Amino acid sequence: MPYSIHKLSGQNLYRVRLKDTGQILSYATTLENARKQIAYLHMRDAQKERGGALPSPLQIVSIEKSRRKGKKLCAVLIDGKRVDFGSDVSTTFAEGASQQKRDSYFKRHLGNAVERNKIQNLEMSPALLSAYVLWLTPDMETNVKILNERLLRAQKG
């Protein structure tokens, strides 16, 4: 399918649309992320035509500072979606919090049945991203790689 990128007037943000229907696929994203989304969509369309397995849309492309009030970070997924996560007033394990604080985080959040389910089933959510990216190990880059690998394995079954 043909896709197009449109610049939002007065902003340094872009919108991704289907050319033939005008359906908006991304409302406000950076030019780089819009291009990545279109590349993913073309790859997905080619895979569909060949009848092969589709790439996971849950792969994290980048982690950015969140624009949302009260949130620390934003994960940009390969399909252009954005998920804000992490409290902007906390210090996380990836930012130098103690092992005791990490253990308390997991005890608190895995004690919540809804969050535990999202984390254990690798359901893309702020709970999953916080648990893996901010609290798994002290290195955020390593944490993103681990999460992406697990998401790929989960998709392959």
C-alpha positions as CSV (number, residue, x, y, z in Angstrom):
1,M,0.0,0.0,0.0
2,P,1.2,3.5,-0.7
3,Y,2.0,5.6,2.4
4,S,2.7,9.3,2.7
5,I,4.3,11.6,5.3
6,H,2.8,15.1,5.9
7,K,4.5,17.8,8.0
8,L,2.2,19.3,10.7
9,S,2.1,23.1,10.2
10,G,4.0,25.1,12.6
11,Q,5.6,22.1,14.3
12,N,8.5,19.8,13.7
13,L,6.2,16.8,13.7
14,Y,4.9,14.6,11.0
15,R,1.8,12.5,10.2
16,V,1.8,9.1,8.4
17,R,-1.2,8.3,6.2
18,L,-2.5,5.8,3.7
19,K,-2.5,7.6,0.3
20,D,-5.6,6.0,-1.1
21,T,-7.9,6.3,1.9
22,G,-6.3,9.1,3.9
23,Q,-6.4,6.9,7.1
24,I,-3.9,8.3,9.6
25,L,-1.5,5.8,10.9
26,S,0.6,8.2,13.1
27,Y,-0.7,11.5,14.3
28,A,2.5,13.2,15.4
29,T,5.9,11.7,15.2
30,T,9.4,12.7,14.2
31,L,10.5,12.5,10.6
32,E,13.0,9.8,11.4
33,N,10.3,7.7,13.2
34,A,7.8,8.3,10.4
35,R,10.3,6.9,7.9
36,K,11.0,3.9,10.1
37,Q,7.3,3.3,10.3
38,I,6.9,3.4,6.5
39,A,9.8,1.0,6.1
40,Y,8.2,-1.4,8.6
41,L,4.9,-1.1,6.8
42,H,6.5,-1.9,3.4
43,M,8.3,-4.8,4.9
44,R,5.1,-6.1,6.5
45,D,3.2,-5.7,3.2
46,A,5.9,-7.6,1.3
47,Q,5.9,-10.4,3.9
48,K,2.1,-10.7,3.6
49,E,2.3,-11.0,-0.2
50,R,4.9,-13.8,0.2
51,G,2.8,-15.5,2.9
52,G,5.7,-15.4,5.4
53,A,5.6,-14.5,9.1
54,L,5.2,-10.9,9.9
55,P,7.9,-9.0,11.8
56,S,6.9,-8.0,15.4
57,P,5.4,-4.5,15.6
58,L,6.4,-4.6,19.3
59,Q,10.1,-4.1,18.7
60,I,11.5,-1.0,20.4
61,V,13.3,1.3,18.0
62,S,14.3,4.0,20.5
63,I,13.8,5.4,24.0
64,E,13.2,9.1,24.3
65,K,12.4,11.6,27.0
66,S,8.7,11.6,27.4
67,R,6.6,14.7,26.5
68,R,3.8,13.6,28.7
69,K,3.4,15.2,32.1
70,G,4.4,12.8,35.0
71,K,6.2,10.3,32.7
72,K,9.9,9.9,32.4
73,L,10.5,8.1,29.1
74,C,8.8,7.1,25.9
75,A,9.4,4.0,23.9
76,V,9.0,4.3,20.2
77,L,8.0,1.0,18.6
78,I,8.9,-0.1,15.1
79,D,5.4,0.6,13.9
80,G,5.6,4.2,15.0
81,K,3.5,3.8,18.2
82,R,4.7,5.5,21.3
83,V,4.3,4.2,24.9
84,D,5.1,6.6,27.8
85,F,6.3,4.9,31.0
86,G,8.2,5.5,34.3
87,S,7.4,8.1,36.9
88,D,9.3,11.3,36.4
89,V,9.8,11.7,40.2
90,S,11.5,8.3,40.9
91,T,15.0,7.0,40.7
92,T,15.2,3.6,39.0
93,F,17.7,0.8,39.1
94,A,19.0,1.9,35.7
95,E,19.6,5.3,37.2
96,G,21.5,4.0,40.3
97,A,18.8,2.9,42.8
98,S,19.8,0.2,45.2
99,Q,19.2,-3.5,44.9
100,Q,16.8,-3.2,47.9
101,K,14.7,-0.6,46.0
102,R,14.7,-2.9,42.9
103,D,13.4,-5.8,45.0
104,S,10.7,-3.6,46.5
105,Y,9.7,-2.4,43.0
106,F,9.2,-6.0,41.8
107,K,7.5,-7.1,45.0
108,R,5.0,-4.2,44.7
109,H,4.4,-4.5,40.9
110,L,4.3,-8.2,40.6
111,G,1.9,-8.3,43.6
112,N,-0.6,-6.4,41.4
113,A,-2.3,-9.1,39.3
114,V,-3.0,-6.9,36.3
115,E,0.6,-5.7,36.1
116,R,2.1,-9.1,36.7
117,N,0.0,-10.5,33.9
118,K,1.2,-7.8,31.5
119,I,4.8,-8.4,32.4
120,Q,4.7,-12.2,32.3
121,N,2.8,-12.3,29.0
122,L,5.1,-9.6,27.4
123,E,2.1,-7.4,26.7
124,M,3.3,-4.0,25.5
125,S,2.4,-1.6,28.3
126,P,4.0,0.9,30.6
127,A,4.2,-1.9,33.3
128,L,6.3,-4.1,30.9
129,L,8.5,-1.3,29.8
130,S,9.2,-0.1,33.3
131,A,9.9,-3.6,34.6
132,Y,12.4,-4.4,31.8
133,V,13.9,-1.1,30.7
134,L,14.2,0.6,34.1
135,W,14.5,-2.2,36.7
136,L,16.0,-5.3,35.1
137,T,19.7,-4.4,35.2
138,P,21.6,-1.2,35.7
139,D,22.2,-0.8,31.9
140,M,19.2,0.5,30.0
141,E,20.6,-0.4,26.6
142,T,21.1,-4.0,27.6
143,N,17.6,-4.0,29.1
144,V,16.1,-2.9,25.7
145,K,18.0,-5.6,23.9
146,I,16.9,-8.3,26.3
147,L,13.2,-7.1,26.0
148,N,13.4,-7.0,22.2
149,E,14.9,-10.5,22.1
150,R,12.2,-11.9,24.4
151,L,9.4,-10.2,22.3
152,L,10.8,-11.8,19.1
153,R,11.0,-15.2,20.8
154,A,7.5,-14.9,22.1
155,Q,6.2,-14.0,18.6
156,K,7.9,-17.0,17.0
157,G,6.2,-19.2,19.6
